[in-house]
Amino acid sequence: MSFEVDPQAVRKYADELAAVRRAADTANAYVNKHGSFSTHESGLMGYISGAHADFVASLNTMLKHLMDLADSSEVALKQLAAKYEQTDESAAAKVDSTYPVVPRTSFKHD
């Protein structure tokens, strides 16, 4: 059984999470810009404006949570990719150190 990680693929996924964060931020800005209205603007909607305000508050909370998760996951995945690269380089150096040194001759072009 073997296990292999492609650090570039992990970084790409981290970048996708950064895009999710930006999308959630855009959605949050839209909700804040268009999701509330004054009592005067509400008209008949005034009867449900309390429930609407609660919905907007819940939506803002959910979007903030999504942004926080995407941010922290992006950072963690980039750190993970770097750790896998360090581990691979360390393991390769350890294996390389077990091989005998091969004398090399210089090669000159005329």
N, C-alpha and C positions, 0 to 999 in steps of 0.2 A: 504494500500500500504506500502511495506517495502523496505528498501534498505540495502544491505549487501555487505561488501568488505572483501575479503580474503587478508590480507597483504602479506602472503606468495606468493600468485598468482601474486600480483603486483610486488614483488621482483623478481619473476621468469621472468616476462616480462621485467623488468629492465635488468636482466642478458642476455636476448635475444637481447636487444638493444646493450649491450656491445659486443656481438658476431657480430652484424651488423657493429659496429664501427671497430672491428678488421678485418672483411672481406673487408670493404672499405679501410682501411689502407693497407692491402695486395694488393688490386687492384691498389691503388695509387702507391705503390712501383713498381709494375709490369709495369704500364704505364710509369713511369719515367725511368725505366731501359730499356724497349724495345720500347718505343713509339717515340723516336727521332732518327734521323740519320743525318749524315753530308751531305753536298752537294755532296761530292765524293761518299758516300755510296748510295745516292739516285738514281743515274743513270736516267732512264726514269721517275722514280718517282719524279725527281726534278721539273717536270712541275706542280705537285700538292703538292709539299712539303709545300708551304705556307698554303694551306688549311688544310693539315695534322697537321701542327704546331698549327693552330688555333683550330682544333678539340681536340688535346692533351691538350691545355691550357683550353679549355672549360670542358673537362673531368676532369682535375685536380681540377678545380673550383667546379664542381658538387660533386666530391668525398670529397673534403674538407668540403663542406656544409653538406653533409650526415654525415661525422664524427662529425662535430660540433653539429648537431641535435641529433645524437645518444648519444653523451656524455651528453649534457644538459638534454635530456629526461631521461636517466638512473639515473642521480643525482636527478632529480625532482621526479621520481617515487619512489626511495628509501626513499626520505624525506616524500612523501605522505604515504607510507606504515607505516613509523614510527609514523606519525601524527594519522593515523587511529588506531594504537595500543594504543597510548596515550589516544585518545578519548574513546576507548572501555574500557580501564582500569579505566579511570576517571568516566565514566558512571556506571560501575560495582561497584566501590567503593561508589558512591553516593547512588545507590540502596541498597547496603549492609548496609550502615549506617542507613537506615530506619528500618531495622529489629531489633527486641529486642535481647538483649544479652542473650545467652543461657549458663547457668552455665555448666561447663564441669568437670567431675570427672576424676581423674588420673587413668590410667589403668596400673597395674603392672603385669609383668610376673614373675612367680616363677621359 
